[in-house]
Amino acid sequence: MSVAFYETGPALAQYLVLHYGPPGWQLPSEAFQVLADFPVRCVREGFRWEELPPDPHALELGCSVGRSCFELSRRCRRVVGLDRSEAFIQAARLLQTDGFLRSAVPLEGDRTEEWLFSRPPGVRPERIAFEVGDALSAPCGDPVDLLLAANLLDRVPDPAALLRRCSSLVRPGGQFLLTSPFTWLPEYTPRPHWLLPGSERVAALLEPYFTLLRRWDLPLVLREHPRKFQWCLPEATLWRKKA
């Protein structure tokens, strides 16, 4: 697996199911469906909304196919979703403009089936800008009230640089939600840049700029095909930018 994987049809199908599939598509049985809708749970459970100003501005780095951005648009005046994958951003934009898209989903071997994915009801697509760009270098505008980086840290070549950049992207008093399973792989991150152990190194890099508000596990299940699922246990940390 490499960066190019995120431009492929199987990758697009996996993330469309994770972001927009009903629980019965995402998970193999009802017993696991509490783990559904990871991008939605990030937004609803991750931030302390009562401590934020009305109509906040939000930025998501590594937004994938955009479900968290749509969820943020319910409460935020302006949302920017940035991802390096052109395929993912194209899908997010189609859902934004057309409200639906069809994509081939793996069944068994080379067999696929076309499934229909729809924009969630009640969101505000006009508030969102989806952009293709590198999280380490793309222009992101003025500091925001909310920053989300879900499972991106171990998919960039320099995670420490990403965390340092995040400190400049959040206004004082704003909140930063970071999730990561710390799956360090050389095809994404050269070994000298691995943050080991991840939880401790992240804290050391963020504490000069942020105050830790909460640390917890935020599990998800990623469907590959009807009989293979990836169970993942990212660590979630919520931070408040220091004045």
C-alpha positions as CSV (number, residue, x, y, z in Angstrom):
1,M,0.0,0.0,0.0
2,S,1.3,3.5,-0.8
3,V,0.1,7.0,-1.3
4,A,-1.1,6.0,-4.8
5,F,-3.6,3.6,-3.2
6,Y,-5.8,6.5,-2.2
7,E,-6.4,7.2,-5.9
8,T,-7.7,3.7,-6.6
9,G,-11.2,2.4,-6.9
10,P,-10.9,0.0,-4.0
11,A,-9.7,2.8,-1.7
12,L,-12.6,5.1,-2.8
13,A,-15.1,2.3,-2.2
14,Q,-13.7,1.6,1.3
15,Y,-13.9,5.2,2.4
16,L,-17.3,5.9,0.8
17,V,-18.7,3.0,2.7
18,L,-17.1,4.2,5.9
19,H,-18.3,7.8,5.4
20,Y,-21.7,7.4,3.8
21,G,-22.8,3.8,4.0
22,P,-25.6,2.8,6.4
23,P,-24.5,0.7,9.4
24,G,-25.5,-2.5,7.6
25,W,-23.0,-1.7,4.9
26,Q,-20.2,-0.6,7.2
27,L,-20.2,-3.5,9.6
28,P,-20.8,-7.3,9.4
29,S,-23.5,-7.6,12.1
30,E,-25.7,-5.5,14.4
31,A,-23.5,-6.3,17.4
32,F,-20.7,-4.1,15.9
33,Q,-22.9,-1.2,14.7
34,V,-22.0,1.0,17.7
35,L,-18.7,1.5,15.8
36,A,-20.4,2.9,12.7
37,D,-20.2,6.4,11.4
38,F,-16.7,7.2,12.6
39,P,-16.5,10.6,10.7
40,V,-19.7,11.7,12.4
41,R,-18.7,10.6,15.8
42,C,-15.5,12.6,15.5
43,V,-17.5,15.8,15.1
44,R,-20.4,15.1,17.5
45,E,-18.3,13.5,20.3
46,G,-14.9,15.0,19.8
47,F,-15.4,18.7,20.3
48,R,-16.6,20.8,23.3
49,W,-19.2,22.7,21.3
50,E,-20.5,24.6,24.3
51,E,-17.1,26.3,24.7
52,L,-16.9,27.5,21.1
53,P,-18.1,30.8,19.7
54,P,-21.3,30.8,17.6
55,D,-20.8,30.1,13.9
56,P,-17.2,28.9,14.2
57,H,-14.9,28.3,11.3
58,A,-13.5,24.8,10.8
59,L,-10.7,23.1,8.9
60,E,-10.2,19.4,8.3
61,L,-6.8,18.1,7.2
62,G,-7.0,14.7,5.4
63,C,-10.8,15.0,4.9
64,S,-11.0,11.9,2.7
65,V,-14.4,11.8,1.0
66,G,-15.8,14.5,3.2
67,R,-18.3,13.2,5.7
68,S,-16.9,15.0,8.7
69,C,-17.0,18.3,6.7
70,F,-20.7,17.8,6.0
71,E,-21.3,17.2,9.7
72,L,-19.3,20.3,10.6
73,S,-21.4,22.3,8.2
74,R,-24.4,21.9,10.5
75,R,-22.8,24.1,13.1
76,C,-20.0,26.0,11.4
77,R,-20.3,29.0,9.2
78,R,-17.3,28.0,7.0
79,V,-15.7,24.6,6.6
80,V,-12.6,23.8,4.5
81,G,-11.8,20.1,3.7
82,L,-8.3,19.4,2.4
83,D,-7.0,16.1,1.1
84,R,-4.2,15.0,-1.1
85,S,-6.3,12.5,-3.0
86,E,-7.9,13.9,-6.1
87,A,-10.2,10.9,-6.3
88,F,-11.5,11.5,-2.8
89,I,-12.0,15.2,-3.3
90,Q,-13.8,14.7,-6.6
91,A,-16.2,12.3,-4.8
92,A,-16.7,14.8,-2.0
93,R,-17.5,17.6,-4.5
94,L,-20.0,15.4,-6.4
95,L,-21.8,14.7,-3.2
96,Q,-21.7,18.4,-2.5
97,T,-23.1,19.5,-5.8
98,D,-25.3,16.6,-7.0
99,G,-26.2,15.1,-3.7
100,F,-25.3,11.5,-4.7
101,L,-22.8,9.4,-6.6
102,R,-22.5,5.8,-7.7
103,S,-19.4,3.7,-7.1
104,A,-18.3,0.1,-7.6
105,V,-17.9,-1.7,-4.3
106,P,-15.8,-5.0,-4.0
107,L,-17.8,-8.2,-3.4
108,E,-15.5,-11.2,-4.0
109,G,-12.4,-11.6,-6.1
110,D,-12.8,-9.1,-9.0
111,R,-16.6,-9.0,-8.6
112,T,-18.1,-5.6,-7.8
113,E,-21.5,-4.1,-7.4
114,E,-22.5,-0.5,-8.0
115,W,-23.8,1.2,-4.9
116,L,-25.5,4.6,-4.5
117,F,-24.1,7.0,-1.9
118,S,-26.0,10.0,-0.9
119,R,-25.3,13.3,0.9
120,P,-26.6,13.2,4.4
121,P,-29.8,15.2,5.0
122,G,-29.8,18.5,6.8
123,V,-26.2,19.5,6.1
124,R,-25.1,22.9,4.6
125,P,-23.0,22.0,1.5
126,E,-22.8,25.7,0.5
127,R,-20.6,26.3,3.6
128,I,-17.9,23.8,2.5
129,A,-14.9,24.2,0.3
130,F,-13.2,20.9,-0.7
131,E,-9.6,21.4,-1.9
132,V,-6.8,19.1,-3.1
133,G,-3.6,19.8,-1.3
134,D,-0.8,18.6,0.9
135,A,-1.5,19.0,4.6
136,L,2.1,19.9,5.2
137,S,2.2,22.8,2.8
138,A,-1.1,23.8,1.2
139,P,-2.3,27.3,2.1
140,C,-5.1,27.1,4.7
141,G,-6.1,30.8,5.3
142,D,-6.6,32.4,8.6
143,P,-6.5,30.4,11.9
144,V,-9.8,28.5,12.6
145,D,-11.9,27.8,15.7
146,L,-11.9,24.0,15.0
147,L,-9.2,21.8,13.5
148,L,-9.7,18.1,12.8
149,A,-7.0,15.7,11.7
150,A,-8.4,12.2,11.8
151,N,-6.0,9.3,11.1
152,L,-3.7,11.5,9.1
153,L,-0.6,11.7,11.3
154,D,0.9,8.3,10.2
155,R,0.2,9.0,6.5
156,V,2.5,12.0,6.1
157,P,6.3,12.0,5.6
158,D,7.0,14.3,8.6
159,P,4.4,13.9,11.4
160,A,6.3,16.3,13.7
161,A,6.1,19.0,11.0
162,L,2.4,18.4,10.7
163,L,1.9,18.9,14.4
164,R,4.0,22.1,14.4
165,R,1.9,23.4,11.5
166,C,-1.3,22.6,13.3
167,S,-0.3,24.9,16.1
168,S,-0.4,27.8,13.7
169,L,-3.8,26.8,12.1
170,V,-5.8,27.2,15.3
171,R,-6.7,30.6,16.9
172,P,-6.2,31.1,20.7
173,G,-9.0,29.3,22.5
174,G,-9.8,27.2,19.5
175,Q,-9.9,23.4,19.6
176,F,-7.9,20.7,17.8
177,L,-9.0,17.1,17.5
178,L,-6.4,14.6,16.6
179,T,-7.0,10.9,16.1
180,S,-4.4,8.3,15.1
181,P,-3.7,4.5,15.4
182,F,0.0,5.2,15.1
183,T,0.5,2.7,12.2
184,W,3.9,3.7,11.2
185,L,4.9,2.4,7.7
186,P,8.0,3.4,5.7
187,E,6.0,3.8,2.5
188,Y,4.3,6.8,4.1
189,T,6.8,8.0,6.7
190,P,10.5,7.4,6.6
191,R,11.5,5.6,9.8
192,P,13.6,8.4,11.2
193,H,10.4,10.5,11.3
194,W,8.3,8.0,13.2
195,L,7.0,9.3,16.5
196,L,7.7,6.5,19.0
197,P,5.9,6.0,21.3
198,G,3.2,7.9,19.4
199,S,1.1,9.0,22.3
200,E,4.0,10.5,24.3
201,R,5.7,12.1,21.4
202,V,2.5,13.8,20.2
203,A,1.9,15.2,23.7
204,A,5.4,16.5,23.9
205,L,5.1,18.3,20.5
206,L,1.7,19.8,21.2
207,E,1.9,20.8,24.9
208,P,4.0,24.0,24.2
209,Y,1.0,25.3,22.2
210,F,-2.1,23.5,23.4
211,T,-3.7,22.3,26.7
212,L,-4.9,18.7,26.6
213,L,-8.7,18.5,27.4
214,R,-9.4,14.9,26.8
215,R,-7.8,11.6,25.7
216,W,-9.9,8.5,24.7
217,D,-10.2,5.6,22.2
218,L,-12.3,6.2,19.1
219,P,-12.7,2.9,17.3
220,L,-13.7,2.3,13.7
221,V,-14.2,-0.6,11.3
222,L,-13.1,-0.3,7.6
223,R,-14.9,-2.6,5.2
224,E,-12.7,-4.2,2.5
225,H,-15.3,-6.7,1.2
226,P,-18.3,-8.5,2.8
227,R,-16.0,-11.0,4.7
228,K,-13.0,-8.8,5.5
229,F,-13.0,-5.8,7.8
230,Q,-10.2,-3.8,9.4
231,W,-10.9,-3.1,13.1
232,C,-8.9,0.0,14.1
233,L,-8.5,1.7,17.6
234,P,-7.3,5.2,17.1
235,E,-6.3,7.3,20.0
236,A,-8.2,10.6,20.1
237,T,-7.0,13.7,21.9
238,L,-8.8,17.0,22.1
239,W,-6.6,20.1,22.6
240,R,-7.3,23.8,23.3
241,K,-4.9,26.4,21.8
242,K,-3.2,28.5,24.5
243,A,-3.5,32.3,24.5
